[in-house]
């Protein structure tokens, strides 16, 4: 069962912050995250397991949040976003995005833009 004490929530927030920084830097690895958190990779895996998640699930969650924001708030090309987030190819990124949302990055951007236009 996932741990939910105040200390464990602070620990998870710190881990999330480190992983988000690694995602933005394009240097995503369990080893890099563990090093920044001054722990071993195995200990980091155990801590995340205590919260009911894996390192790569946390990476994907961060990638989705960052991608969504970049598509909504910038004019960056999909290829640029894919590269920034550490994807090998734009098609790999597009498949991951479709898995998250059921649509392509460009369709998502258009839907978000249309939604904002309708709200005005």
C-alpha positions as semicolon CSV with decimal commas, in nm:
position;residue;x (nm);y (nm);z (nm)
1;X;0,000;0,000;0,000
2;X;0,139;0,346;-0,091
3;X;0,274;0,557;0,195
4;X;0,098;0,890;0,263
5;X;0,266;1,061;0,560
6;X;0,364;1,427;0,541
7;X;0,732;1,332;0,527
8;X;0,674;1,084;0,249
9;X;0,473;1,341;0,051
10;X;0,762;1,587;0,086
11;X;1,002;1,315;-0,026
12;X;0,785;1,242;-0,330
13;X;0,764;1,614;-0,414
14;X;1,145;1,633;-0,404
15;X;1,178;1,326;-0,627
16;X;0,921;1,471;-0,871
17;X;1,113;1,798;-0,884
18;X;1,443;1,624;-0,958
19;X;1,285;1,407;-1,228
20;X;1,117;1,712;-1,387
21;X;1,455;1,885;-1,403
22;X;1,611;1,580;-1,567
23;X;1,326;1,559;-1,818
24;X;1,374;1,925;-1,911
25;X;1,750;1,877;-1,936
26;X;1,705;1,569;-2,154
27;X;1,930;1,363;-1,925
28;X;1,682;1,110;-1,796
29;X;1,814;0,809;-1,608
30;X;1,750;0,638;-1,280
31;X;2,117;0,673;-1,195
32;X;2,118;1,050;-1,258
33;X;1,808;1,098;-1,042
34;X;1,954;0,888;-0,761
35;X;2,279;1,084;-0,775
36;X;2,095;1,417;-0,748
37;X;1,898;1,282;-0,455
38;X;2,216;1,150;-0,287
39;X;2,090;0,793;-0,277
40;X;2,138;0,468;-0,465
41;X;1,927;0,374;-0,768
42;X;1,780;0,077;-0,579
43;X;1,681;0,293;-0,281
44;X;1,514;0,540;-0,516
45;X;1,322;0,252;-0,677
46;X;1,207;0,134;-0,333
47;X;1,097;0,482;-0,231
48;X;0,894;0,520;-0,549
49;X;0,748;0,173;-0,501
50;X;0,632;0,285;-0,155
51;X;0,433;0,554;-0,339
52;X;0,290;0,302;-0,584
53;X;0,491;0,403;-0,889
54;X;0,803;0,328;-1,086
55;X;1,074;0,566;-1,199
56;X;0,965;0,541;-1,563
57;X;0,599;0,604;-1,474
58;X;0,713;0,922;-1,301
59;X;0,922;1,019;-1,605
60;X;0,623;0,966;-1,837
61;X;0,396;1,169;-1,607
62;X;0,645;1,456;-1,613
63;X;0,689;1,431;-1,989
64;X;0,313;1,453;-2,037
65;X;0,274;1,756;-1,809
66;X;0,565;1,939;-1,969
67;X;0,453;1,847;-2,321
68;X;0,098;1,967;-2,258
69;X;0,226;2,300;-2,129
70;X;0,468;2,346;-2,419
71;X;0,197;2,268;-2,675
72;X;-0,050;2,507;-2,509
73;X;0,186;2,790;-2,424
74;X;0,452;2,799;-2,696
75;X;0,486;2,787;-3,072
76;X;0,767;2,531;-3,058
77;X;0,753;2,273;-3,333
78;X;0,663;1,919;-3,232
79;X;1,012;1,808;-3,337
80;X;1,168;2,062;-3,100
81;X;0,950;1,950;-2,811
82;X;1,036;1,585;-2,881
83;X;1,407;1,664;-2,875
84;X;1,382;1,872;-2,556
85;X;1,210;1,587;-2,376
86;X;1,464;1,326;-2,475
87;X;1,276;1,136;-2,744
88;X;1,492;0,975;-3,012
89;X;1,257;1,067;-3,296
90;X;0,946;1,281;-3,342
91;X;0,748;0,967;-3,434
92;X;0,838;0,803;-3,101
93;X;0,720;1,119;-2,927
94;X;0,397;1,130;-3,132
95;X;0,317;0,768;-3,042
96;X;0,373;0,839;-2,671
97;X;0,155;1,149;-2,691
98;X;-0,122;0,956;-2,869
99;X;-0,104;0,694;-2,595
100;X;-0,150;0,967;-2,331
101;X;-0,426;1,164;-2,501
102;X;-0,566;0,964;-2,791
103;X;-0,463;1,235;-3,037
104;X;-0,157;1,370;-3,213
105;X;0,042;1,659;-3,064
106;X;-0,076;1,890;-3,345
107;X;-0,441;1,792;-3,296
108;X;-0,404;1,852;-2,921
109;X;-0,250;2,195;-2,981
110;X;-0,529;2,289;-3,223
111;X;-0,798;2,171;-2,980
112;X;-0,640;2,373;-2,697
113;X;-0,612;2,682;-2,919
114;X;-0,973;2,644;-3,035
115;X;-1,090;2,599;-2,676
116;X;-0,912;2,918;-2,568
117;X;-1,057;3,108;-2,865
118;X;-1,409;2,991;-2,778
119;X;-1,364;3,103;-2,417
120;X;-1,290;3,463;-2,522
